[in-house]
């Protein structure tokens, strides 16, 4: 399984755009990149998933360069409620398991 | 659509006691996962079921942990006997079985917070 590296923590202010980068140098050809968000006392929640280039949904955008060795989760105009831990995961579809790292603790201040 | 249900939400036991957790996945989801999340760490997969069969239990401490998913729907996770280091949040997740190459999205329950004294 591809190992991921992300910053332990990030700070931001309300209304700013936040970009969290994840490194996955050993990503395999068939691996997808998935991001989850976790609030205190809750289970993780799926945010976005992608394979290459750019994916956008109502919550975030995911940018994946051509070599796929990294990916960037972009949160537009964050609010206080975006304070959470964000996990980057890499893995195959189907039966293979995903491994959670320690994630990135994002703190949004007023 | 109802989410993943877990019970109890909290449990306090003494070491060497036994404890069981229950999970009811989202209706129709073929895959069920149990994770252990220790404070400050990401969730660690304990066991993964596909319907009522085990797909991956490589990280399940089988000397004390057991899990079953009878009839391929709800599931129980048991710890017997519990140790201090088992204090953690136990998360259950489920996902549908999708066609094609897209990674299945996992839907997590609220978790059961276990404290072993």
Interface residues (C-beta under 8 A of the other chain):
Chain A: X30 X32 X34 X36 X41 X42 X43 X44 X45 X46 X49 X85 X87 X91 X92 X93 X95 X97 X98 X99 X100 X101 X102 X103
Chain B: X4 X35 X40 X41 X42 X43 X44 X45 X48 X50 X55 X56 X91 X93 X98 X100 X101 X102 X103 X104 X105 X106 X107 X108 X109 X110 X111 X113
